[in-house]
Amino acid sequence: MLSPICPHDRHALSENESGLSCAECGRQYPIQDGVVCTLDHPDDFYEGAYENQTRFLPRSEKPWHAWPLWLINGGYPWTVRHFVPPGATVVELGCAGGVRYFGQRYHMVGCDLSFLSLKKMEFYERRIQADAAACIPLPDNSVDAVVSSYFWEHIPPSLKPHILQESRRILRPGGKIVFLYDVETENPLIRRYKYNNHPLYNKLFIEGDGHLGYQRPLENLALFEEAGFRVVKHQGMEKTWLQSPSAYTKLAQFGTVGNRLFAWASRLGQQPFFYPYTAFMRLVDTLICPWLPADWARMDLVVCKKEDE
């Protein structure tokens, strides 16, 4: 099991009866319900706010058993599976309730601000309550991949370079990052409402979800490259009027003539519509969206590789 380091002075921690301690600075880090707690103070906004868990486990790694991973969460688990080999050591930032498949396939380290979210993730080998914007408390060159879904858009742009520096520090040579995140969009549907009522757009799409890190797709790619990563894959998604049901729920609150249509479309996230609609969206994202402008994407899925020193 990968041992954490002290987030204050980056020295190795040793285990004792009460948890972990740093011989250099003397700080103590308790372990509660299997979670290493390194935060000085909890974050009230995120504590317990995101506990969603991806529960699907394929019967085997054969494509006809594993293919539902391509449907789930914009293909995030499928992409990680493709680029990160089994048995690798993987850190998931902002892991919420975790991905059970990752816990079965990899040596997983979950890193999140929320203790309640981490508490439910017994299937990850190590769970650390930490602020990745300050420090990812793991040793240099100790992991094979850093992954995240819907984490990056919560990070203010001024802090993103430091998180990428931390990710690069803990990655082994040739290690990868796989990030799925929302972006500042010029999607033909959403931009009509964004510019007609920008305060409401900010309230629903940014402030309400803590999306302080909304940036355009190419702005994020530039950050990855400036941090010493090479972009291996970039897939912009939801470039058409076909959107996740959560987006339709927000659009229904704009009080326009289309609010009834959006209210109905928000039910596409429920049974019996969920699986066929999700499959249709994934096909559109795969076959049509690559031909549309990058700024039309509402979500981006990016894979980057750590370049040699």
C-alpha positions in Angstrom: 0.0 0.0 0.0 1.3 3.4 -1.0 2.3 5.5 2.0 1.4 9.2 2.1 3.9 12.0 2.8 3.4 15.1 5.0 1.6 17.8 2.9 3.5 20.5 4.8 7.2 19.4 4.4 6.9 16.5 2.0 8.6 14.0 4.3 7.5 10.4 4.7 5.0 9.6 7.4 5.2 6.8 9.9 2.3 4.9 11.4 1.5 4.9 15.1 -1.4 4.0 17.3 -3.4 7.2 16.5 -2.7 7.3 12.8 0.3 8.8 10.9 3.0 11.2 12.1 5.7 13.2 10.6 9.1 12.9 12.3 10.3 16.2 10.7 7.6 18.6 11.8 5.8 16.6 14.4 2.3 16.9 12.8 -0.2 14.0 13.5 -2.6 12.8 10.9 -5.5 10.6 12.2 -6.9 7.6 10.4 -10.7 7.5 10.8 -12.7 4.7 9.2 -9.7 3.9 7.0 -9.4 7.5 5.8 -6.1 9.4 6.3 -7.2 12.9 7.3 -4.6 15.6 6.3 -6.9 18.7 6.2 -6.6 21.2 8.9 -10.2 22.2 8.4 -13.0 20.5 6.4 -14.5 22.2 3.4 -18.2 22.8 4.1 -19.2 23.2 0.4 -17.9 19.8 -0.6 -18.3 17.8 2.6 -20.8 15.0 1.7 -22.0 16.9 -1.4 -20.8 14.4 -4.0 -21.1 10.8 -2.9 -22.1 9.3 -6.3 -20.5 5.9 -7.0 -20.0 4.0 -10.3 -21.0 0.5 -9.3 -20.8 -1.4 -12.6 -18.4 -4.4 -12.6 -17.9 -6.3 -15.8 -17.9 -10.1 -15.7 -14.5 -10.1 -17.4 -12.2 -7.9 -19.3 -13.4 -9.3 -22.6 -14.9 -6.5 -24.8 -18.4 -8.0 -24.9 -18.5 -7.9 -21.1 -16.6 -4.6 -20.6 -18.4 -2.5 -23.3 -20.8 -0.8 -20.8 -17.8 1.1 -19.5 -17.9 3.0 -22.8 -21.4 4.2 -21.9 -20.8 5.2 -18.3 -19.8 8.7 -17.4 -19.0 9.9 -20.9 -16.7 6.9 -21.5 -14.4 7.9 -18.6 -13.9 4.4 -17.2 -13.4 3.0 -20.7 -10.8 5.6 -21.5 -8.9 4.9 -18.3 -9.1 1.2 -19.0 -7.6 1.8 -22.5 -4.7 3.9 -21.5 -3.8 2.5 -18.1 -2.8 -1.2 -17.8 -4.1 -3.5 -15.1 -2.2 -3.6 -11.9 -1.1 0.1 -12.2 -1.1 2.4 -9.2 -3.7 5.1 -9.9 -4.7 8.3 -8.0 -8.2 9.6 -8.5 -8.6 13.3 -7.6 -12.0 14.4 -6.4 -13.1 10.8 -6.4 -16.5 11.3 -4.7 -17.8 7.8 -4.1 -15.3 6.1 -6.4 -15.4 3.7 -9.3 -15.7 0.1 -8.2 -14.2 -1.2 -11.5 -11.0 0.9 -10.8 -10.8 -0.7 -7.3 -10.9 -4.1 -9.0 -8.4 -3.4 -11.8 -5.8 -1.1 -10.1 -4.0 -0.2 -6.9 -6.2 2.8 -6.2 -5.6 5.9 -4.1 -8.7 8.1 -3.7 -8.0 11.8 -2.9 -11.0 14.1 -2.0 -11.9 17.0 0.3 -14.9 15.1 1.6 -14.5 12.6 4.5 -18.0 11.2 4.0 -17.3 10.4 0.4 -14.0 8.7 1.1 -15.5 6.8 4.0 -17.7 4.7 1.6 -14.9 3.6 -0.6 -13.5 0.5 1.1 -12.7 -0.9 -2.4 -9.8 1.6 -2.8 -6.5 0.6 -1.2 -5.8 4.0 0.2 -8.1 7.0 0.9 -6.7 10.4 1.7 -8.7 13.5 2.7 -6.5 16.2 1.2 -6.6 19.4 -0.8 -4.9 18.6 -4.1 -4.6 22.3 -4.8 -2.1 22.5 -1.9 -0.4 19.1 -2.2 -1.1 15.6 -3.4 0.5 13.9 -0.4 2.2 11.1 -2.2 5.9 10.5 -2.9 7.7 11.6 -6.1 7.5 9.1 -9.1 5.2 6.8 -7.2 2.1 6.4 -9.4 1.3 5.4 -13.0 -1.7 7.6 -13.6 -3.7 10.5 -12.2 -7.4 10.5 -13.2 -10.5 12.5 -12.4 -14.0 13.1 -13.5 -15.8 16.4 -12.9 -13.0 17.7 -10.7 -11.1 20.0 -12.9 -13.9 22.5 -13.4 -14.0 23.1 -9.7 -10.5 24.3 -9.6 -9.9 28.1 -10.0 -7.6 28.8 -13.0 -4.9 30.2 -10.8 -4.5 26.9 -8.9 -4.6 24.6 -11.9 -0.9 24.9 -12.8 0.1 23.8 -9.3 -2.2 20.7 -9.4 -0.6 19.8 -12.7 2.9 20.3 -11.2 1.9 18.0 -8.3 0.5 15.4 -10.7 3.7 15.5 -12.7 5.8 15.2 -9.5 4.0 12.0 -8.4 3.8 10.4 -11.8 6.5 7.9 -13.0 8.1 8.6 -16.3 5.6 8.0 -19.1 2.7 8.3 -16.6 -0.6 9.6 -17.8 -3.4 11.9 -16.7 -7.0 11.2 -17.7 -9.4 14.1 -17.0 -13.1 14.4 -17.8 -14.5 17.9 -17.0 -17.0 20.5 -18.0 -15.8 23.6 -20.0 -16.9 27.1 -20.8 -18.9 26.5 -23.9 -20.2 28.2 -27.0 -22.6 25.3 -27.7 -25.3 26.6 -30.1 -28.1 25.7 -27.7 -26.6 26.9 -24.4 -25.0 30.1 -25.6 -28.5 31.5 -26.5 -29.4 31.3 -22.9 -26.0 32.3 -21.6 -25.9 35.6 -23.4 -29.7 36.4 -22.9 -29.5 36.0 -19.1 -25.8 35.8 -18.1 -26.5 36.2 -14.3 -28.9 33.2 -14.3 -26.4 31.2 -16.4 -23.7 32.0 -13.7 -26.0 31.0 -10.9 -27.1 27.7 -12.5 -24.0 26.5 -14.4 -21.2 28.0 -12.3 -22.0 29.2 -8.8 -24.5 26.5 -8.0 -22.1 23.6 -8.8 -18.9 25.4 -7.6 -17.6 25.5 -11.2 -15.0 28.2 -10.5 -12.6 26.7 -13.1 -14.7 27.0 -16.3 -12.3 27.6 -19.2 -12.5 27.1 -22.9 -11.3 23.7 -24.2 -8.1 25.1 -25.8 -7.2 27.1 -22.7 -7.1 23.9 -20.7 -5.0 22.1 -23.3 -2.5 24.9 -23.2 -2.2 24.4 -19.4 -1.5 20.7 -19.8 1.2 21.4 -22.4 2.8 24.2 -20.4 3.0 21.9 -17.4 5.1 19.4 -19.4 2.4 17.0 -20.6 1.8 15.9 -24.2 -1.8 15.7 -25.2 -2.5 12.1 -26.4 -6.3 12.3 -26.8 -8.7 15.2 -26.7 -12.4 14.5 -27.2 -15.0 17.3 -26.9 -18.5 16.1 -26.1 -22.0 17.4 -26.1 -21.4 19.8 -29.0 -24.9 19.5 -30.4 -28.4 20.2 -28.9 -28.2 16.7 -27.3 -27.2 17.4 -23.7 -27.0 15.5 -20.4 -30.3 15.6 -18.6 -28.7 17.8 -15.9 -28.1 20.5 -18.5 -31.8 20.4 -19.5 -32.8 20.7 -15.9 -30.8 24.0 -15.7 -32.2 25.3 -19.0 -35.8 24.6 -17.9 -35.3 27.3 -15.2 -34.7 30.1 -17.7 -38.5 30.6 -18.1 -38.6 30.7 -21.9 -41.0 29.2 -24.4 -38.8 26.1 -24.4 -38.9 25.4 -20.6 -41.6 22.7 -21.0 -39.5 20.9 -23.6 -36.4 21.1 -21.4 -38.4 19.9 -18.4 -39.5 16.9 -20.3 -36.0 16.3 -21.7 -34.6 16.3 -18.1 -36.5 13.1 -17.6 -34.2 11.4 -20.1 -31.9 10.6 -17.2 -34.6 8.3 -15.8 -35.8 4.8 -16.7 -36.8 3.7 -19.3 -35.0 6.4 -21.3 -31.6 6.5 -19.6 -29.8 3.7 -21.4 -31.0 4.2 -25.0 -30.5 8.0 -24.7 -27.0 7.6 -23.2 -26.1 5.2 -25.9 -27.4 7.6 -28.6 -25.4 10.5 -27.1 -22.2 8.5 -26.9 -22.6 7.6 -30.6 -23.1 11.3 -31.5 -20.1 12.3 -29.4 -18.0 9.6 -31.1 -19.1 10.0 -34.7 -20.3 13.6 -35.2 -18.7 15.8 -32.5 -15.1 15.4 -33.8 -16.2 17.3 -36.9 -17.6 20.3 -35.0 -15.8 23.3 -33.5 -13.9 22.7 -30.3 -15.6 25.6 -28.5 -19.0 23.9 -29.0 -18.2 21.2 -26.4 -19.8 21.3 -23.0 -17.5 18.5 -21.7 -13.9 17.5 -22.6 -12.2 14.1 -22.1 -8.4 14.5 -22.2 -5.5 12.1 -21.9 -2.0 13.4 -21.4 1.4 11.8 -21.0 4.2 13.0 -18.8 7.1 14.0 -21.1 10.6 13.0 -20.2 12.6 15.4 -18.0 
